Structure formats: C-alpha cells, structure tokens
Amino acid sequence: METETISNKTFNLVGDIGATNARFALVSPGSSEMESIQSLKCSDFEDIQSAILLYLSDHSDVDIQAACFATAGTVHLELFKLANNHWVISKKDVKNALKGVEVQWINDFTAQAFATTTLGDDDVIVINQGIVEPEKLRLVIGPGTGLGVCGLIMSPSGWLPIAGEGGHSDFAPNTSLEFEILTLLTKKFGHVAVERILSGPGIMNLYEALCQINNKEMIYESPSEITASAVNGGNDPLAHETVQMFCKIFGSVAGSMALTVGALGGVYITSDLVRNFLDLFVASEFQKSFESKGRLKPVLEDIPVYLSKKKNMGLIGTVYQINNQWIQKGFKI
C-alpha cells in the first residue's frame, strides 16, 4: 500500500492491532483527523515493534509525540500475548522502539466503543428506531475474529468504558435445531462460548454443524466463501441457512446482553464481518430475535439498534483515547 510521506511535523501514532492486520495512522496532537492510514499483515512480522518501525520508515521526518494502541489481550499487563495472533507484546520493548514516548494501551473493543461516540446519522444504519436516550448506557457489540462486547456510560468526565469478555459467555440455544448444534459443538470444544458461533470462525463452525445434521458434504472451506454464497445465491442452501441462523442467534445474544447491562442508550453493532452480508443482515430475523424475551419484550422494543457503516473504528477509538483529557486525570483503562 502506498503512503504519503509527511515531513517536519509532530504527530501522535495510533494503531489498531487485530488477529490478521495491524493498522496504523498519524494524527496531529488535539486533532481527530487521521493521516497516512496503512494496514500491515501481522504474519509478515515477528513482533509489533517491527511492524511499527516499518510503518514509521515511510515517515522518517515525523516526530512522534505519543502513541496509543488498541489490541485484544490482557492489555493491563506489561507482557501479554494477543488473543488470536502470534505476537507477544512487551510494553517496554515498544516504548524503547518509539524512543521512550508515552504509550497508552487499550482493549480493541474499548476502542470500538469509543468510536461509536463519533458516529453521525450518515454513519449508521438504523435497525430499530426505539426511544433515543443518548446519555444512557450503551452496548457496543461486534463479531469479528471473536465476539467483542463493551459497555459505555456517560460520566461527568466523559464516556467511560465497561470492558468485559461477553464473547466467552455460554451459548444458550432456543430451538431444537440450536440444541443439536450445541451438542455437536460441545463434542468439539467442550465449553461453547457464543463467539464459537458469532465470529468469522464461528460461521465456519455453524456451517459444519448444519452439514453434519443434514448429512451433507461441506462445499466451502472459509467463512468468506459461505457468506459470498449466501449473498450471491450460490448452489448450497446450507450457506444461506448458516447466515440466517447466525443473524438470529446474534439477535438473541445481543438482546440478552442489552438486558444484562440495561442498554437504554442503544445497541451499536460494529463489525466488518456483518457488512460482508449487510442486506441479508438487515432483512434477517436479528431484530425479531433481539426482542424475543418474553415479558421483557417491550423493553427491547424501545432500545435503539444501530449498525456502524464507518471504517477504521478501532483507529478512531484510539484517537479518541489519546485526545481525551479525562484520561490524563487519573483514569486507567
């Protein structure tokens, strides 16, 4: 990917480190406008500092003032391994590679949650209008390599994240077919977390289970092949059923989590994966399943549900973090 060299300026460095790609950008201190966004494949590098230094090699005249990186993993530790990546991150080594500048670390989905506070009307698809209460607690959720979940609540100092590992909560089936799927996945994994279904690899797990239940051979070998077949009307009806079931289970899980945290401020879906089959998702049973909570159905009907169309949400969240003044008043994320 070609990048434009920026000379003789002071910038902050931000990064969003995923399972497959590491995305970096430069941003002027106090600004929210990112420049020179570049995506690098993690598999091409031994560690994160190698990727950082390659990115910065295109901007040799830039003075880095501070940095912020969003990544999955136990970011509160000085040394931690990424959740779905071979990198082991040493905060000390990264700081040394950046010549001792201040480096902030936040959870990747905390960054996604912060990014939702920057969304305008044109940046979202409204799945459910609900009753808008923008300062109430919101739930941010999104399937990717895993299932990210984060709460966000307004405080006198600004938006505060409520980070967690909701993607590892138990999968709770609601139909006989879902019970069959749970049985098969239990044999394979033991504990079946919801992200065993609600993720890219989860789409593969779901498709494989449906093939076994229907005594059909698997035609596709990747989640992208499955979703592409569903979108384009391929010759495997189980691909379409997989995506429809994914949407239905996603709605049920999102509804349960919205009730758990009291997400009256809305549910925000941030997911590049879902955008791969956007029209199918919007027309699916997601919202019906989201609301299907018996006596609490009226509560779910009133919760707005939005799907972000904006790209680079993780990077946007790191910019929010590095610029937000309340973080410098003693809060640690």
Buried (B, 14 or more C-beta within 10 A) or exposed (E): EEBEEBEEEEBBBBBBBBBEBBBBBBBBEEEEEBBBBBBBEBEEBEBBBBBBEBBBEBBEEBEBBBBBBBBBBEBEEEEBBBBBBEBBBBBEBBBEBBEEBEBBBBBBBBBBBBBBBBBEEEBBBEBBEBEEBEEBBBBBBBBBBBBBBBBBBBEEEBBBBBBBBBBBBEBEBEEEBBEBBBEBBEEEEEEBBBBBBBBBBBBBBBBBBBBEBEEEEBBBEEBBBBBBBBBEEBEBBBBBBBBBBBBBBBBBBBBBBBBBBBBBBBBBBBBBBBBBBBEBBBEBBBBEBBBBBEEBEEBBBBBBBBBBEBEBBBBBBBBBBBBBEEBEEEEEB
